[in-house]
Amino acid sequence: MINIEEYKNSYYNEFLTREELWKKYGGTRRESFALFSSMNPKRDYKKVMNRSYEKNDSMKKRAENNLRKYGYSCTFNVNRKSERRGNPESLKKARENQKETRKNNPGIWSYNVRKGLKEKYNYSDLYMLLDEDNYEFLMFILEEFGKPTIYDLSFATGLKFSQAQKYVNKFNLRDRFEIIGSELEDSIEKILIDSSVRYIKHDREQIRPLELDFYIPDFNLAIEVNDTWSHTDGSHNKNYHLMKTNMCKEKGIRLIHLFEWEIREKYDIIKSMIQNCFGLSKSINAGSCKSRRITSKEAREFLDKNHRQGYGSSASICYGLYFHNELVACMTFRKVKNKDEIELYRYCNKLNTSVRMGATRLFEKFKKENEWNTIISYSDIAHTSGKLYEKLGFEKLYETSPNYWYVKDNQILSRISCQKHKLKRILDNFDENLSESENMKRNFYKKVYDCGSIKWILKND
């Protein structure tokens, strides 16, 4: 048990960090940190900063230089207006050099931000620094490092993106930061504007206290724009996207998750998918079409242009619907390895086109022309409701846990392709003693989770 009175005494009089308090008084890490957070009133954080300078040898030298130049051992106490500094011309030149360095060498800039904060502030006290009375700390970040993104703040301080974003919003400083994801949101908002639908942006009424990027009440539809940097496993737990989907489902709202790489690489397909939800696609009756078996090459060309996931793995059986000699719908199947099962692998319509009863027509043709005992399929919870499978006669078997990808720049790697025994061929820096996740993180890949899938099954009784 932690001696609370002694803990409080060290907290207020010795200015120990939460790590030091935990090591000194024991208890579980969670209990100690919870007690640290509950301390009220909060300590004078400037004294904590000065203590950090006195404690560390490298900081002592810095404190001596600061005392000689500015009259303070810790420059956090200095008014940062250049005219009040000892040498404003020198400061001006330093700021210009800093901007040039950031422009030409963003990697160096990020490193210097982290290094500067680590030397200047004790990392374990960052939560205290960002408390409600510490507006000055955010101003330090802005004045010292120009106009960073919220991700820069998160990356430099070691805080989660959502935590950093919380404090930026609290002090109404969003306009002082470059906003990640605004470009992606703008591109989706343009689709909604072009579709002439009524929508609410950044809605916080439907699934309080969480936010929906776009809510379209007339269609009971919501859209989440998930940029990579603020939706990694470091920002949210793996069930975060699924949780929001289920919260919407309880309110009778269908939630579609759009990930950054989908919007950037498959924008026309995403636009067609959204507008189809509003009934804006060209409508064709399947009865007016001719169905026939098509080659894998024909299926590949069609699916790569019209399906969000593309052709994918090789499919052994492919069918298509033709309207006036033009392929307008495609369905593919493949045999499941080592099992007496066939998987319905892909189905989609041509962009901006809706073929009524098209899936039913192609599926019935497959069943009639092929021998089968069991057909399975998977629907992506992040993008589809799964109602199509119910219409085709499938039964819901179970829901899988959220799947994940690894993302780095424009490279997207699936979980299967990043199994540990395959990483040596993929990564420049691979360590056999580290886990899959540790190796990927070491090579600057971000892990992003989806909502999982629903497995469907149909048996030929």
N, C-alpha and C positions, 0 to 999 in steps of 0.2 A: 504493500500500500504506500502511496505517496503521502508524505507529510505536507499537507497543504499550507500550513502556516510558514514552515521553513521555505517551501517553494515560493510563496508570495514574497517573503523577505528577500530572497535571491533575485526574484524578478524585478522588484522595485528598487532595491538598493545596490545590487551588484551588477545589474544590467546584463545578465547572462542571456545568450541566445537560446532558442527553444531546444536546439540540439544539445547544448551544454547542460541545460536544466534536466533534460531527459537522462543524460548520462550520469548526472550527479544524484538524482533522486529516484531513478529506477522506474518501475512500473512498465506497462506496455507502451510502445511508441504512440499508439492511438490515444491512450488515456493521458499521457503527458502532453501531447500536442493539443488535445481538446481543452485541457486545463490552461495551457498557454493562451489559447484563443479566447478563453472566457475571462481573462484578467481585465478588470475595469476599476478605475480608469486606466487608459493606456499609458505606457511610459513615454518619456520625452525621447523621441527617436534620435534627436540630434546628439544626446549624450551617449546613446548606443553607438552611433557612428564614430564619435570621438574615442570611445572605448576601443572600437575595432582598430583605429589607427594606433593607439597605444599598445595594443596587444601584439601586433604583427611587425616584425623587423623591417620588412619592405615598406610598410605603411608608416613606420616611424620616420624613415627618410623622407617620404612624401610629405608627412606632417611638418617636418622641419623646413622643407622648401616652401610649403604653403604659408607657414608662419612668417618666413622671411619675405615672401612676395606680397602676401595679402593681409597678414595680421591674424590669420585664423589657422588652426591646425588642421581643420577639415574644410575643404572648399564648398561643401554642401551649405555652409553657413554664409557664403559670400553672395552678395547681390551681383548677378551676372551681367549687368549692363556694362558695356565696354568702357563707357566714359568714367566709370568708378574704379576701373582696374588701374594698376600701376602703369601699364604700357598698352594703351588702346591700339596703336599701330601694329604691334606684334600680334595682338589678339585677332585683329582684322585679317592679317596675312595668314594666320593659322587656320581661321575659318575658311578662307578661300582654298587653301591647300586641302583641307578636309573635304570640301565639296568636290574638288577635282579627283581626289582619291576615291571617293564613294562612286563617282560617275564612271571612272575607268576600271576600278577594281572592287566591285561589290562584295566579293568574297572576303577581301582584306578588311573592308569596312565592317562587315558582320562580325568578323573575328575581333576587331578592335572594340566594338560595342560590348561584346561579351566579356572581353578581357578587362575593359575599363570598369564595367559594373562589378565584376568579380573583385577587382582590387579596391574599388571605392566603397562597396557595400557588402555586408555579410549576407550571403545568399539565404541563410536560414531566417533572416529578418525581413525578407521581402514582403511577406503577407502583412507584417506590421507597417512597413513603409507605405503600402498601398491601402492603408486603413482610411476611414472617412475624413480624417483631418489632414491627410498628406497629399493634397493637391500639388504641393511644391515638388514632390518626387516626379510626377508625370511631366511637370514643366521642365524639370532638369533633363529628362529624356528628350523632350522636344527641342530645347535650346541647345543641348550638347550635340545632338545627332541629326538635326534637320527635320525633315518630314518623313518619318518612318511609316511602315505599315503596322497594323496591329500585330501581325505575325512577327515583325522585327522585335516588337516589345516582348512578345511571348517567348521568342527564341532567345533573346538576350538575357532575360531575367530567369528563364527556366519555368515560368508559370504556364499553365494550360492556356490555350487560346481563349477559351470561354472566360477564364478568370481575368485575363488581361483586358478582354473586351468589356467585361463588367465594369471595370474601373474607368475605362475611357468613356463609357456611356454615362457613368455616374456624374462625371464632371463636365459633361457636354463638350467633349473634345474630339468628336468624330471628324469634324471638318479639319482638324489639325493633323490627322493621320490619313494616309492613303488607304482606302477601303478595299480589302480583298473581296473579290466576288462580285463587285458592283457591275463590272462589265458583263459577267454571266447573267446576272439578274436583269440587266437592261436588255439583253438579247431575248430572254424569255418574255419579258414584259412587252416587247415589240410584237411578239406573236399574239399575245392577248389583245393588244390594241388593234392589230390587223384583223383579228377575229370579231371585233366589236362586241366583246362580252364584258359584263360588269365584274370587277374583281377588287379585292382588298389586299393591299400590299402590307407585309409585315403584321399580319393579324395576330393579336394576342388574346382574343376572346374565346376561340373555339376550344383550345386545349391548354388553358392556363396552367402554369405560368409560361409554358413553351410557346414559341413563335412559329407561324407558318409563313413562308416567304410570299406565297400567293394563295388566296382563298377565293374561289369562284362560287358564290352561294347559289346561283341559279342552276348549277349543275352538280351541287354537292361534291365539288372537286377541289383539291388543294395540290399545290406543286411546291416541292422543296428543291432549291438549287444548292447542291452540295459541292462547293469548291474543295479542292484537295487539301489545302493547308489547314483549314479550320474544321475538317471532318475526318481527321485521322484518328487512330486509336489513342494517340496522345492527348487529343482534345475531348473525345467522348468514349464511353465504354462500347463494347461491341454490339450491345443490344439497343443502342440509342435510336437508330433509325427505325428499327422494328417497333420500339416502344411508341414512337410518334405515330407510326402507321396504325397500331392497335388503338391508340387514344382517339384517332380520327374515326376508325371503324366503329367505335362505341357511339360516336355522334352521328353515324350514318354518312360519313365523309370518306370518299376514296382519295387516298394520298399517293401521288406519283413522285418518286425520288429521281432527280436527274443529276448525274455526276458530271464533274467538270470535263472529263475526257470525252463523254458522250456528246455534250453540247458543242465542244470544239471540233470534234471529228465527224459527228453525225447530225449536224444541225438541221439539214433538210428532212431527215427521217424523224427527228424529235418534233419538228414543226408539224409534219403530217400527222404524227401520233396525237399531238395535243389537239389539233383542229378536228381530228376525227371524233374526239370526245365531245365536241360541240356540234356534231352532225354536219360539218362543212365539207366533207369529202364527196367526190363524185360517186353517185350510187349506181351499181349495176346488179341485176338479178342473175344469180348463178344459173337459172334456167335458160338464160340467153347465151350462155357460154358453152364451149365444147371442152370436155375434159380428156386428157390423154397422159400417158406416161412420158416423161421427158428425160433427157440425159443429165448426168451430174454436171457437165459443163454448162448447160442451159440453166440449171438450178443455181449453180455458183454465181453466174453473172447476174441473175435476178435478185438473189438474196443479198449479195454484196452491195447492191444499189438500194435495196428497199427494206432490209431487216436491220434492226438496231445492233444485233450481234453478228451480222454477216453470215456467210455460209457455214463457218465453223468446221467441225470434223467431217470427214468423208461420209456421205450418206449413200447407201446402196440402192435405195428405192426412192424415186422422185416423181411427183405428179404435178400437173399444171392445168390451170383454167385459161382458155383463150376466148377473148371477145373481139370479133372482127380480126382474127389472126394475130392478135396482140396478147402476150402473156400478161395476165392481170392478177393471178394468185398462184402460190406455189406451196406445196407441202412435201416434206422429206421425212424418210424413215431410215433407221439403221438397226442392225442386229446388236443385241447386248452380248458382250464377250462372256463366254462360258455359262450362259444362261439361255433357257428356252423362252426368251422375251424379245420383243421388238419395241424400240423407242420411237415415238412420234417426236421428231427432233426439231423441226422448224415449220412454222406456217406464217405467211404474211401476204398482204395485198400490195399492189403497186402503190407508189407514193400518191397521196391525195385521192385515193380511190377506196371505196368500200364495196366489197362483193357480198351481197346478202345471201346467206346460206352457202357461201363458198367453201368454208371449212367442212361443213356437213357433206357437201357433194364430193369433195376430194377424199374424205375419210371413208365414206361408203364405197367408193370405187376401189380404194386400197383393200378393204376387208373382203370385197367380192372377188378380187383377182389374185389374192395371196393367201397362203396358208398361215395361220397364226393361232397361238394359244393364249398368250398374254401380251397386252400392249401397255407400256408405261409412258409417262411423260412428266415433265417438270415445268411449273409455272413460276416466274420470278415475282415474288411478293412486292418488290420495290416498284414494279412497273405495271403489273397486270392484276386483275381481280380473280382470274381463274374461272370465270363464268363460262368461257368457251368450252372448257372440258366437261362441265356439267351438261351442256347442250349435246355434246358428243357421246354422252352415256358413261363417262368415267366416274369412278368413286375416289374420294379423297382418302389417301392412305395415311400420310403424316406430313408435318412441316419440319424442314431441316433447320438447324441453327444457322445464324448469319454466316455467310461466306465472306471471303476477303480477297483483295488484290494488293499487289505492291505497285506503287506509283513513283516514278522519278522522271521529272521533266515530261516528255511526251511518251515515255515508255510505260506500258501497262502489262504487268505480269500476273498470271493467274496463280492461285494457291497450288494447283497441281504442278505447274511448271517450276515452282520454287521449292519443291521438296528438297530436303537437305542434301540427299545424294546427287542431286542435279546441279547444285549451286556452284560447284567447282568449275563447271563449264560456262557459267553465266557471269560470275562475279570476278572483278579484278583483285579484290582483297578478301580471300576466303580463309577462315580458321576452322579446322576440323573440331576443335574443342568447344566452339560456340554453337548455340542452337540456330535453327533456321531464322527466327526473328532477329536474334542478335547479329547474325551475319548480314542480313538485309539492312538493318539499321546502321550497321557499321559502314555500309556502302551507300548511305543516304537515301534509301528507299523508305517511303511512307506506307503504312498499312491502312487500308480503307475498307470498312465493312459495309455489306449491303443488308437486306432484311431477311435473307434466307429464301428458300423455295418451298413449294408444295409439291409433293409427289402424288401423281394420279395413277390409277390402275384400272384396266378393263380386261376381264377374263372372258374367253369364248366358251361359255358353259353349254 
